[in-house]
Amino acid sequence: MKIGIFTDTYTPDINGVVSSIVTLQEALVEKGHEVFVITTKKGLISLTYENHVLRVPGIEIKRIYGYKFSTPIQIRAYSHIKAMELDIIHVHTEFGVGVLGHVVGKLLKLPIVSTYHTTYEDYTHYVNAFNFLTIEKLAKKTIVRLSRLFGSSSTIIIAPSDKTKTMLVNYGIKREIVVLPTGLDLDKFS
């Protein structure tokens, strides 16, 4: 099976989402699947494609640990992704590249699996630097609406815990939500 993993963060970044994606990628390849990663890179002009990793242009936001934000409108990337002849899309973010994954999935009529890694309600302080109650409420409402939007355009949603699944159900997401804890590479602990 040809699987496209869409993520806003990937190696050489170091964080929990990257660790989860790399563990998943390695397990899928070990099972005989062909895995393509579509992610961001710092820079606004060119995209790169090497070793099954397509990196689309993005703007680095240093305040959020070097997170690279990209636009979901990636016309040049679309032709690369189409040429991959994917069987399924697996989205790991609800922003730039995640939106791109949903758009590509709809255009190519592919099933879309979404993994909900982050409880964004815990990170509203990034958009509410002055701790205004009104901004806090608006940020949380926006998170719920975006989560519902992504949930409704997914074929199935993976939650890493029962807590996350309950949160998504409480958001009003109607798609099937499966709890699948993030795997660990136990060899690193030997």
KEPAFI-355087 format. One record per residue: residue in one letter; x, y, z of N, C-alpha, C in turn. Coordinates in nm, 4 decimals. Example, Ala and Ser with C-alpha at 12.3 -4.5 7.8 and 13.67 -1.06 7.14 Angstrom:
BEGIN
a	1.3190	-0.5690	0.7800	1.2300	-0.4500	0.7800	1.3200	-0.3300	0.7800
s	1.2850	-0.2250	0.7080	1.3670	-0.1060	0.7140	1.2900	0.0030	0.7870
This chain:
BEGIN
m	0.0836	-0.1168	0.0000	0.0000	0.0000	0.0000	0.0890	0.1244	0.0000
k	0.0480	0.2269	-0.0716	0.1210	0.3548	-0.0739	0.0494	0.4531	0.0185
i	0.1209	0.4947	0.1224	0.0626	0.5772	0.2280	0.1294	0.7138	0.2282
g	0.0491	0.8185	0.2270	0.0998	0.9552	0.2365	0.0764	1.0087	0.3759
i	0.1850	1.0407	0.4458	0.1765	1.0992	0.5798	0.1938	1.2502	0.5652
f	0.0939	1.3252	0.6072	0.0953	1.4716	0.5981	0.1148	1.5291	0.7374
t	0.2224	1.6070	0.7554	0.2567	1.6595	0.8870	0.3274	1.7947	0.8753
d	0.2984	1.8835	0.9696	0.3672	2.0131	0.9725	0.5037	2.0029	1.0392
t	0.5316	1.8924	1.1057	0.6588	1.8783	1.1751	0.7165	1.7388	1.1483
y	0.8451	1.7366	1.1156	0.9120	1.6113	1.0817	1.0610	1.6310	1.1053
t	1.1376	1.5257	1.0968	1.2818	1.5365	1.1194	1.3401	1.6455	1.0282
p	1.4351	1.7197	1.0701	1.5175	1.7054	1.1905	1.4567	1.7648	1.3177
d	1.3298	1.8131	1.3132	1.2660	1.8615	1.4352	1.2580	1.7477	1.5360
i	1.2597	1.7834	1.6632	1.2508	1.6838	1.7700	1.1327	1.7222	1.8584
n	1.0288	1.6391	1.8554	0.9141	1.6564	1.9441	0.8335	1.5268	1.9433
g	0.7285	1.5220	2.0216	0.6497	1.4001	2.0344	0.5814	1.3585	1.9058
v	0.5329	1.4566	1.8290	0.4655	1.4232	1.7033	0.5653	1.3611	1.6061
v	0.6833	1.4194	1.5957	0.7860	1.3648	1.5060	0.8218	1.2227	1.5481
s	0.8415	1.2015	1.6769	0.8752	1.0665	1.7255	0.7654	0.9675	1.6886
s	0.6408	1.0076	1.7065	0.5274	0.9210	1.6734	0.5243	0.8887	1.5241
i	0.5457	0.9909	1.4418	0.5411	0.9717	1.2964	0.6553	0.8827	1.2493
v	0.7750	0.9049	1.2993	0.8899	0.8236	1.2584	0.8694	0.6779	1.3003
t	0.8177	0.6553	1.4207	0.7898	0.5186	1.4671	0.6870	0.4519	1.3764
l	0.5799	0.5250	1.3429	0.4773	0.4725	1.2529	0.5351	0.4439	1.1146
q	0.6101	0.5388	1.0627	0.6712	0.5243	0.9299	0.7589	0.3995	0.9236
e	0.8443	0.3820	1.0219	0.9341	0.2663	1.0236	0.8556	0.1353	1.0323
a	0.7503	0.1324	1.1133	0.6688	0.0104	1.1273	0.5963	-0.0214	0.9961
l	0.5447	0.0811	0.9291	0.4751	0.0588	0.8022	0.5702	0.0076	0.6947
v	0.6892	0.0661	0.6876	0.7892	0.0219	0.5893	0.8298	-0.1225	0.6193
e	0.8474	-0.1541	0.7471	0.8838	-0.2906	0.7868	0.7764	-0.3919	0.7439
k	0.6510	-0.3474	0.7411	0.5398	-0.4338	0.6988	0.5254	-0.4395	0.5468
g	0.6131	-0.3684	0.4734	0.6124	-0.3762	0.3283	0.5394	-0.2640	0.2572
h	0.4943	-0.1642	0.3302	0.4251	-0.0512	0.2684	0.5252	0.0522	0.2180
e	0.4831	0.1295	0.1206	0.5648	0.2401	0.0705	0.5087	0.3672	0.1330
v	0.5933	0.4377	0.2076	0.5480	0.5539	0.2841	0.6123	0.6804	0.2287
f	0.5276	0.7792	0.2034	0.5708	0.9112	0.1590	0.5348	1.0102	0.2690
v	0.6252	1.1038	0.2970	0.5984	1.2069	0.3972	0.5892	1.3408	0.3257
i	0.4820	1.4131	0.3528	0.4641	1.5471	0.2990	0.4681	1.6396	0.4193
t	0.5644	1.7317	0.4204	0.5882	1.8162	0.5366	0.6351	1.9545	0.4919
t	0.6762	2.0351	0.5865	0.7207	2.1720	0.5567	0.8719	2.1828	0.5621
k	0.9192	2.2938	0.5092	1.0602	2.3304	0.5241	1.0669	2.4813	0.5356
k	1.1721	2.5282	0.5934	1.1919	2.6723	0.6078	1.2253	2.7314	0.4702
g	1.1555	2.8356	0.4339	1.1794	2.9019	0.3053	1.0495	2.9166	0.2287
l	1.0401	3.0208	0.1501	0.9138	3.0530	0.0834	0.9072	3.0171	-0.0642
i	1.0171	2.9770	-0.1226	1.0186	2.9627	-0.2675	1.0038	2.8184	-0.3140
s	1.1033	2.7383	-0.2876	1.1107	2.6067	-0.3520	1.0615	2.4954	-0.2609
l	1.0242	2.3856	-0.3247	0.9968	2.2647	-0.2507	1.1072	2.1660	-0.2834
t	1.1243	2.0658	-0.1989	1.2255	1.9633	-0.2241	1.1597	1.8260	-0.2140
y	1.2142	1.7310	-0.2892	1.1644	1.5940	-0.2828	1.2842	1.5004	-0.2874
e	1.3025	1.4288	-0.1770	1.4164	1.3379	-0.1664	1.3810	1.2246	-0.0700
n	1.4140	1.1018	-0.1082	1.3922	0.9841	-0.0228	1.2488	0.9743	0.0289
h	1.1529	0.9929	-0.0611	1.0105	0.9827	-0.0280	0.9620	1.0923	0.0675
v	1.0367	1.2013	0.0797	0.9952	1.3127	0.1651	0.9819	1.4374	0.0783
l	0.8583	1.4882	0.0690	0.8293	1.6108	-0.0041	0.8164	1.7225	0.0983
r	0.9023	1.8238	0.0847	0.9006	1.9375	0.1775	0.8514	2.0607	0.1028
v	0.7388	2.1160	0.1517	0.6794	2.2337	0.0893	0.7244	2.3592	0.1645
p	0.7251	2.4741	0.0955	0.7707	2.5984	0.1593	0.6871	2.6360	0.2813
g	0.7555	2.6940	0.3808	0.6880	2.7385	0.5020	0.7614	2.8516	0.5699
i	0.6922	2.9192	0.6584	0.7497	3.0282	0.7371	0.7732	2.9760	0.8778
e	0.8956	2.9931	0.9259	0.9274	2.9465	1.0609	0.8735	3.0445	1.1638
i	0.8029	2.9897	1.2638	0.7507	3.0706	1.3734	0.8300	3.0327	1.4972
k	0.9318	3.1119	1.5283	1.0250	3.0767	1.6356	0.9582	3.0714	1.7719
r	0.8525	3.1508	1.7902	0.7840	3.1531	1.9192	0.7202	3.0178	1.9512
i	0.6898	2.9420	1.8482	0.6302	2.8100	1.8684	0.7337	2.7031	1.8321
y	0.8488	2.7096	1.8986	0.9535	2.6077	1.8879	0.9954	2.5785	1.7440
g	1.0044	2.6811	1.6609	1.0507	2.6612	1.5238	0.9477	2.5993	1.4325
y	0.8212	2.5953	1.4736	0.7136	2.5421	1.3901	0.7128	2.6153	1.2564
k	0.6977	2.5393	1.1504	0.6957	2.5988	1.0166	0.5527	2.5964	0.9643
f	0.4980	2.7136	0.9396	0.3612	2.7253	0.8907	0.3630	2.7360	0.7394
s	0.2825	2.6549	0.6735	0.2742	2.6632	0.5279	0.1297	2.6793	0.4864
t	0.1112	2.7278	0.3686	-0.0227	2.7425	0.3139	-0.0709	2.6082	0.2594
p	-0.1992	2.5803	0.2706	-0.2505	2.4554	0.2141	-0.2617	2.4599	0.0615
i	-0.2409	2.5755	0.0031	-0.2456	2.5878	-0.1423	-0.1046	2.5653	-0.1951
q	-0.0814	2.4464	-0.2463	0.0511	2.4043	-0.2923	0.0365	2.3401	-0.4299
i	0.0238	2.4215	-0.5316	-0.0032	2.3711	-0.6667	0.1110	2.2825	-0.7172
r	0.2348	2.3251	-0.6981	0.3482	2.2430	-0.7439	0.3556	2.1120	-0.6662
a	0.3235	2.1176	-0.5386	0.3274	1.9961	-0.4563	0.2210	1.8974	-0.5011
y	0.1071	1.9473	-0.5445	-0.0026	1.8589	-0.5848	0.0406	1.7629	-0.6951
s	0.1145	1.8125	-0.7932	0.1575	1.7236	-0.9030	0.2531	1.6155	-0.8515
h	0.3396	1.6505	-0.7570	0.4291	1.5505	-0.6958	0.3478	1.4455	-0.6200
i	0.2490	1.4935	-0.5431	0.1683	1.4023	-0.4622	0.0857	1.3108	-0.5530
k	0.0296	1.3665	-0.6577	-0.0498	1.2854	-0.7512	0.0368	1.1752	-0.8132
a	0.1619	1.2083	-0.8451	0.2535	1.1109	-0.9051	0.2907	0.9982	-0.8081
m	0.2727	1.0204	-0.6779	0.3015	0.9160	-0.5789	0.2009	0.8007	-0.5882
e	0.0870	0.8264	-0.6498	-0.0203	0.7265	-0.6644	-0.0576	0.6648	-0.5289
l	-0.0880	0.7515	-0.4337	-0.1210	0.7085	-0.2980	-0.2504	0.6277	-0.2946
d	-0.2558	0.5366	-0.1977	-0.3776	0.4599	-0.1714	-0.4569	0.5201	-0.0562
i	-0.3870	0.5893	0.0323	-0.4500	0.6443	0.1523	-0.3691	0.7645	0.2004
i	-0.4386	0.8564	0.2644	-0.3736	0.9743	0.3219	-0.3896	0.9665	0.4728
h	-0.2802	0.9911	0.5446	-0.2819	0.9920	0.6905	-0.2346	1.1296	0.7359
v	-0.3276	1.2082	0.7891	-0.3008	1.3462	0.8299	-0.2671	1.3497	0.9784
h	-0.1589	1.4228	1.0117	-0.1133	1.4321	1.1508	-0.1143	1.5745	1.2033
t	-0.1867	1.6636	1.1383	-0.1946	1.8025	1.1824	-0.3245	1.8631	1.1331
e	-0.3689	1.9656	1.2020	-0.4932	2.0316	1.1631	-0.4669	2.1661	1.0954
f	-0.3436	2.1925	1.0596	-0.3103	2.3227	1.0012	-0.2563	2.3050	0.8596
g	-0.1676	2.3920	0.8131	-0.1197	2.4001	0.6757	-0.1122	2.2709	0.5969
v	-0.0182	2.1846	0.6292	0.0003	2.0605	0.5549	-0.1166	1.9647	0.5797
g	-0.1782	1.9725	0.6962	-0.2958	1.8903	0.7234	-0.4124	1.9281	0.6343
v	-0.4331	2.0582	0.6167	-0.5378	2.1045	0.5256	-0.5057	2.0583	0.3838
l	-0.3784	2.0690	0.3446	-0.3351	2.0198	0.2136	-0.3706	1.8717	0.1991
g	-0.3465	1.7925	0.3009	-0.3799	1.6498	0.2971	-0.5286	1.6260	0.2754
h	-0.6105	1.7026	0.3434	-0.7558	1.6883	0.3272	-0.7993	1.7297	0.1864
v	-0.7421	1.8385	0.1355	-0.7769	1.8852	0.0004	-0.7352	1.7808	-0.1034
v	-0.6118	1.7318	-0.0920	-0.5615	1.6308	-0.1861	-0.6464	1.5042	-0.1771
g	-0.6800	1.4640	-0.0558	-0.7631	1.3456	-0.0382	-0.8971	1.3582	-0.1081
k	-0.9578	1.4745	-0.0975	-1.0869	1.4973	-0.1643	-1.0695	1.5008	-0.3162
l	-0.9648	1.5691	-0.3640	-0.9421	1.5782	-0.5088	-0.9133	1.4414	-0.5707
l	-0.8365	1.3590	-0.5000	-0.7989	1.2279	-0.5523	-0.8936	1.1166	-0.5071
k	-0.9963	1.1546	-0.4321	-1.0966	1.0586	-0.3836	-1.0333	0.9437	-0.3041
l	-0.9471	0.9819	-0.2099	-0.8776	0.8839	-0.1265	-0.9319	0.8868	0.0155
p	-0.9268	0.7733	0.0854	-0.9647	0.7745	0.2269	-0.8634	0.8571	0.3072
i	-0.9154	0.9271	0.4080	-0.8311	1.0133	0.4911	-0.8399	0.9669	0.6356
v	-0.7266	0.9275	0.6901	-0.7145	0.8942	0.8318	-0.6530	1.0160	0.8990
s	-0.7101	1.0576	1.0112	-0.6538	1.1710	1.0856	-0.6131	1.1246	1.2245
t	-0.4912	1.1565	1.2636	-0.4476	1.1318	1.4005	-0.4455	1.2654	1.4724
y	-0.5139	1.2714	1.5842	-0.5263	1.3943	1.6619	-0.4243	1.3889	1.7752
h	-0.3058	1.4461	1.7517	-0.1955	1.4364	1.8475	-0.2062	1.5343	1.9639
t	-0.2543	1.6539	1.9366	-0.2365	1.7650	2.0301	-0.3694	1.8149	2.0859
t	-0.3748	1.8348	2.2163	-0.4891	1.8986	2.2809	-0.4649	2.0490	2.2726
y	-0.5141	2.1093	2.1650	-0.4829	2.2498	2.1359	-0.5347	2.3457	2.2420
e	-0.6368	2.3067	2.3157	-0.6878	2.3932	2.4218	-0.5780	2.4260	2.5232
d	-0.4797	2.3385	2.5371	-0.3696	2.3609	2.6307	-0.2655	2.4594	2.5766
y	-0.2815	2.5045	2.4522	-0.1804	2.5895	2.3883	-0.2368	2.7243	2.3427
t	-0.3536	2.7617	2.3936	-0.4142	2.8884	2.3504	-0.3329	3.0095	2.3957
h	-0.2455	2.9929	2.4936	-0.1634	3.1060	2.5395	-0.0721	3.1599	2.4286
y	-0.0475	3.0798	2.3241	0.0339	3.1284	2.2131	-0.0379	3.2364	2.1332
v	-0.1704	3.2331	2.1311	-0.2468	3.3367	2.0600	-0.3106	3.4353	2.1569
n	-0.2906	3.4158	2.2850	-0.3495	3.5012	2.3875	-0.2420	3.5467	2.4855
a	-0.1423	3.6157	2.4334	-0.0254	3.6549	2.5122	-0.0617	3.7414	2.6333
f	-0.1702	3.8182	2.6234	-0.2071	3.9084	2.7331	-0.3155	3.8498	2.8242
n	-0.3492	3.7228	2.8011	-0.4406	3.6487	2.8861	-0.5789	3.7135	2.8988
f	-0.6334	3.7603	2.7863	-0.7677	3.8178	2.7850	-0.8702	3.7050	2.7811
l	-0.9710	3.7130	2.8674	-1.0732	3.6105	2.8763	-1.1504	3.5954	2.7450
t	-1.1815	3.7060	2.6798	-1.2556	3.7025	2.5534	-1.1764	3.6293	2.4455
i	-1.0478	3.6573	2.4360	-0.9626	3.5907	2.3367	-0.9514	3.4422	2.3696
e	-0.9418	3.4108	2.4985	-0.9330	3.2705	2.5412	-1.0574	3.1930	2.4977
k	-1.1756	3.2507	2.5231	-1.3006	3.1847	2.4845	-1.3099	3.1691	2.3331
l	-1.2727	3.2734	2.2603	-1.2763	3.2683	2.1137	-1.1798	3.1624	2.0606
a	-1.0601	3.1554	2.1184	-0.9599	3.0567	2.0751	-1.0129	2.9149	2.0971
k	-1.0739	2.8906	2.2116	-1.1256	2.7556	2.2403	-1.2430	2.7201	2.1487
k	-1.3307	2.8164	2.1202	-1.4416	2.7919	2.0271	-1.3886	2.7618	1.8876
t	-1.2854	2.8343	1.8478	-1.2244	2.8125	1.7156	-1.1646	2.6729	1.7074
i	-1.0986	2.6293	1.8135	-1.0403	2.4947	1.8175	-1.1485	2.3884	1.7990
v	-1.2609	2.4050	1.8681	-1.3705	2.3085	1.8577	-1.4235	2.3059	1.7146
r	-1.4455	2.4238	1.6559	-1.4984	2.4305	1.5187	-1.4020	2.3685	1.4182
l	-1.2732	2.4009	1.4298	-1.1740	2.3431	1.3383	-1.1655	2.1917	1.3551
s	-1.1690	2.1460	1.4786	-1.1628	2.0020	1.5047	-1.2826	1.9320	1.4422
r	-1.4014	1.9921	1.4544	-1.5214	1.9346	1.3926	-1.5083	1.9324	1.2410
l	-1.4556	2.0399	1.1836	-1.4382	2.0484	1.0385	-1.3446	1.9380	0.9896
f	-1.2303	1.9226	1.0550	-1.1362	1.8178	1.0148	-1.1936	1.6797	1.0396
g	-1.2614	1.6645	1.1514	-1.3217	1.5357	1.1820	-1.4240	1.4942	1.0786
s	-1.5039	1.5894	1.0329	-1.6089	1.5562	0.9365	-1.5540	1.5230	0.7985
s	-1.4323	1.5690	0.7677	-1.3755	1.5372	0.6360	-1.2794	1.4178	0.6415
s	-1.2722	1.3531	0.7564	-1.1882	1.2339	0.7711	-1.2742	1.1087	0.7587
t	-1.2137	1.0028	0.7081	-1.2818	0.8740	0.7013	-1.2888	0.8118	0.8403
i	-1.1794	0.8255	0.9148	-1.1690	0.7735	1.0513	-1.0668	0.8580	1.1255
i	-1.0811	0.8659	1.2571	-0.9902	0.9466	1.3398	-0.9225	0.8550	1.4403
i	-0.7929	0.8757	1.4577	-0.7164	0.8033	1.5596	-0.6885	0.9004	1.6740
a	-0.7239	0.8574	1.7949	-0.6928	0.9326	1.9160	-0.5899	0.8513	1.9951
p	-0.4878	0.9164	2.0492	-0.3850	0.8409	2.1213	-0.4274	0.7938	2.2611
s	-0.5433	0.8439	2.3099	-0.5875	0.8060	2.4446	-0.7388	0.8161	2.4546
d	-0.7941	0.7525	2.5575	-0.9379	0.7638	2.5844	-0.9743	0.9088	2.6155
k	-0.8865	0.9802	2.6848	-0.9103	1.1214	2.7189	-0.9282	1.2044	2.5911
t	-0.8423	1.1817	2.4933	-0.8528	1.2559	2.3677	-0.9795	1.2181	2.2930
k	-1.0133	1.0902	2.2927	-1.1366	1.0462	2.2263	-1.2579	1.1130	2.2903
t	-1.2633	1.1149	2.4227	-1.3746	1.1790	2.4933	-1.3829	1.3269	2.4580
m	-1.2697	1.3933	2.4525	-1.2665	1.5348	2.4160	-1.3245	1.5551	2.2762
l	-1.2837	1.4715	2.1807	-1.3321	1.4844	2.0431	-1.4812	1.4544	2.0328
v	-1.5281	1.3557	2.1058	-1.6717	1.3259	2.1089	-1.7472	1.4461	2.1661
n	-1.6930	1.5058	2.2720	-1.7559	1.6240	2.3325	-1.7540	1.7447	2.2382
y	-1.6601	1.7479	2.1441	-1.6578	1.8539	2.0423	-1.7721	1.8358	1.9425
g	-1.8320	1.7183	1.9409	-1.9416	1.6922	1.8483	-1.8983	1.6243	1.7195
i	-1.7809	1.5617	1.7212	-1.7327	1.4912	1.6027	-1.8099	1.3603	1.5888
k	-1.8643	1.3381	1.4707	-1.9526	1.2230	1.4466	-1.8826	1.1045	1.3802
r	-1.7632	1.1221	1.3292	-1.6907	1.0128	1.2635	-1.6443	0.9112	1.3666
e	-1.6104	0.7915	1.3171	-1.5566	0.6879	1.4065	-1.4221	0.7343	1.4607
i	-1.4057	0.7202	1.5913	-1.2802	0.7563	1.6580	-1.2267	0.6307	1.7247
v	-1.1048	0.5926	1.6886	-1.0409	0.4726	1.7408	-0.9254	0.5142	1.8310
v	-0.9171	0.4565	1.9492	-0.8040	0.4834	2.0383	-0.6903	0.3902	2.0003
l	-0.5794	0.4488	1.9625	-0.4604	0.3738	1.9247	-0.3406	0.4456	1.9859
p	-0.2930	0.3992	2.1004	-0.1806	0.4672	2.1665	-0.0583	0.4725	2.0756
t	0.0181	0.5791	2.0917	0.1403	0.5967	2.0136	0.2382	0.4863	2.0495
g	0.2951	0.4241	1.9460	0.3909	0.3162	1.9677	0.5256	0.3675	2.0153
l	0.6002	0.2802	2.0742	0.7355	0.3109	2.1196	0.8337	0.2136	2.0568
d	0.9503	0.2637	2.0242	1.0592	0.1782	1.9783	1.1357	0.1328	2.1024
l	1.1031	0.0144	2.1496	1.1615	-0.0349	2.2743	1.3106	-0.0652	2.2620
d	1.3600	-0.0843	2.1391	1.5029	-0.1098	2.1203	1.5886	0.0046	2.1742
k	1.5342	0.1271	2.1751	1.6090	0.2420	2.2247	1.6320	0.2361	2.3751
f	1.5591	0.1488	2.4436	1.5709	0.1391	2.5875	1.6549	0.0191	2.6305
s	1.7071	-0.0556	2.5338	1.7866	-0.1748	2.5666	1.9243	-0.1351	2.6138
